[in-house]
Amino acid sequence: MYVVCNDHLENAIEDFVETFEQPPDIYELGEVSFTDWTSPHSCYYCKRPPRYLVV
């Protein structure tokens, strides 16, 4: 699972495919919510605010 900004979305997709050998599902963080999970405050790759959840 990767929580990433716009600039690092492609990196997250590539890493996911390399690790799991299948395409990920991609969600905009503003469009989804989970009861037992809160989004990190920064991108997995940098310190910018995240926009996408790649799972």
C-alpha positions as CSV (number, residue, x, y, z in Angstrom):
1,M,0.0,0.0,0.0
2,Y,1.3,3.4,-0.9
3,V,-0.1,6.8,-0.1
4,V,1.4,9.3,-2.6
5,C,1.3,12.8,-4.0
6,N,0.6,13.5,-7.7
7,D,4.3,13.5,-8.6
8,H,4.9,10.1,-7.2
9,L,1.8,8.2,-8.4
10,E,3.8,6.5,-11.3
11,N,6.5,5.4,-8.9
12,A,4.0,3.8,-6.6
13,I,2.3,2.0,-9.4
14,E,5.6,0.6,-10.7
15,D,6.7,-0.4,-7.2
16,F,3.4,-2.1,-6.6
17,V,3.5,-4.1,-9.8
18,E,7.1,-5.1,-9.2
19,T,6.2,-6.4,-5.7
20,F,2.8,-8.0,-6.2
21,E,3.0,-8.7,-10.0
22,Q,-0.5,-7.3,-10.6
23,P,-1.9,-3.9,-11.2
24,P,-3.0,-1.9,-8.2
25,D,-6.4,-0.3,-7.4
26,I,-6.0,3.5,-7.1
27,Y,-8.2,5.7,-5.1
28,E,-8.3,9.5,-4.5
29,L,-8.0,10.1,-0.8
30,G,-10.7,12.7,-0.8
31,E,-13.1,10.2,-2.2
32,V,-12.6,7.3,0.2
33,S,-12.7,6.8,3.9
34,F,-12.1,3.8,6.2
35,T,-13.3,3.4,9.8
36,D,-10.1,2.0,11.2
37,W,-7.5,3.8,9.1
38,T,-6.3,7.4,8.8
39,S,-4.2,8.6,5.9
40,P,-0.6,9.6,6.6
41,H,0.1,13.3,6.4
42,S,2.9,13.0,3.8
43,C,3.6,11.1,0.6
44,Y,5.4,7.8,0.9
45,Y,8.3,9.2,-1.2
46,C,8.4,12.8,-0.1
47,K,7.0,15.3,2.4
48,R,4.2,16.6,0.2
49,P,0.5,16.0,1.2
50,P,-0.7,12.7,-0.3
51,R,-3.5,12.6,-2.8
52,Y,-3.8,8.9,-3.9
53,L,-4.0,5.5,-2.2
54,V,-2.4,2.7,-4.2
55,V,-3.4,-0.8,-3.1
